[in-house]
């Protein structure tokens, strides 16, 4: 079957670009374009698709292996993302917010080898290990604008 399709056959309608993908099925070919209302710029080698990229800087560190509540990350209005990885041999209890973390009041339990990531949360992160750590630590990465 040939590609392209005439709209309103018998009425001399426009011909649109299509691709016959078999079985009597045609898919319309469309081009990517961008622009504000009332205008359009076709994507080409000379006019590439504009992409907004959000760049930030990251800081990686480890924290103490305390069995009492500690601040893991202070509040930071510039934070884009935070990633916390439990590289220790004991569970870590993580809390979002300023409330003291206890074994009965926490946001998430990070088992050894577990990771917690948050986007767009700029508040305080705090927590504690449930028992004395024999090896490893809590690894923290914070990405800020």
C-alpha positions in Angstrom: 0.0 0.0 0.0 1.2 3.5 -0.7 1.9 6.0 2.1 0.1 9.3 2.5 -3.7 9.8 2.8 -6.1 12.1 1.1 -8.6 13.8 3.4 -12.2 14.0 2.1 -11.6 11.9 -1.0 -13.8 12.9 -3.9 -13.8 16.5 -2.6 -10.2 17.1 -3.5 -9.1 17.3 0.1 -5.6 17.9 1.3 -3.1 15.0 1.3 -1.4 14.4 4.6 1.8 12.4 5.2 1.2 9.0 6.6 3.1 5.7 7.0 1.5 2.4 6.2 2.6 0.1 9.0 0.8 -3.0 7.6 -2.5 -4.6 8.1 -4.3 -1.6 6.5 -3.1 0.6 9.4 -1.7 4.0 8.6 0.0 6.4 11.1 0.1 10.1 10.6 3.6 11.6 10.3 3.9 14.7 12.4 6.8 17.1 13.0 7.9 18.4 16.3 7.7 22.2 16.7 7.9 24.7 19.5 6.9 28.3 20.2 4.5 30.6 22.0 0.8 30.9 21.1 0.3 32.1 17.6 3.8 31.1 16.4 5.6 27.8 15.6 9.2 26.9 14.9 9.9 23.5 13.4 12.7 21.5 15.0 15.7 21.1 12.8 19.4 21.0 12.9 19.5 24.8 12.7 16.6 25.1 15.2 17.1 22.4 17.9 14.4 21.7 20.4 15.0 24.0 23.4 15.5 22.0 26.6 15.6 23.5 30.1 18.2 21.8 32.2 18.3 22.2 35.9 21.9 22.1 37.0 23.0 21.9 40.6 26.0 21.1 42.6 26.2 18.1 44.8 27.9 17.4 48.1 28.6 13.9 49.3 29.5 13.0 52.8 29.0 10.4 55.5 27.5 10.9 59.0 28.4 9.7 62.4 27.0 6.3 63.4 25.1 7.6 66.4 22.4 5.6 68.2 20.8 8.9 69.4 19.0 11.5 67.2 21.3 13.6 65.0 20.6 16.0 62.2 21.5 14.3 58.9 20.8 17.4 56.7 19.8 20.8 57.9 16.9 22.7 56.2 18.1 24.1 52.9 15.8 26.2 50.7 18.3 25.6 47.8 18.0 21.8 48.0 16.8 20.1 44.8 17.3 16.5 45.9 18.7 14.5 48.7 19.9 10.8 48.6 20.7 8.8 51.7 22.3 5.4 51.5 22.7 3.1 54.5 26.2 1.6 54.0 26.2 0.4 57.7 25.5 -3.0 59.1 22.5 -1.8 61.2 19.1 -0.2 60.4 18.9 3.6 60.3 15.6 5.4 61.2 15.2 8.6 59.2 12.8 11.4 59.9 11.6 14.3 57.8 11.1 17.4 59.9 12.4 18.9 63.1 10.8 16.3 65.4 13.2 14.1 67.4 13.5 10.7 65.8 12.9 7.7 68.1 12.5 4.0 67.6 8.7 4.6 67.5 8.6 7.9 65.7 10.3 8.1 62.3 9.5 8.5 58.6 11.3 5.5 57.1 13.5 2.6 58.2 16.6 2.2 56.0 17.9 -1.4 56.2 21.5 -2.0 55.4 22.0 -1.4 51.7 18.8 0.6 51.4 18.6 4.1 49.8 16.1 6.9 50.4 15.8 9.8 47.9 13.6 12.9 48.1 13.0 15.6 45.4 12.0 19.1 46.3 12.0 18.5 50.1 13.9 21.3 51.7 13.2 20.6 55.3 15.4 19.0 58.0 16.4 15.3 57.8 17.4 13.6 61.0 17.7 10.1 62.4 19.5 7.4 64.4 20.9 3.9 64.1 19.0 1.3 66.0 22.1 -0.3 67.5 25.9 0.4 67.6 27.3 0.1 64.1 30.0 -2.4 63.6 31.0 -1.3 60.1 29.9 1.3 57.5 28.1 4.6 57.8 25.2 6.6 56.4 26.2 8.1 53.0 24.5 11.4 52.2 24.4 13.3 48.9 22.7 16.7 48.6 22.1 18.5 45.3 21.5 22.2 45.5 20.9 25.0 43.0 
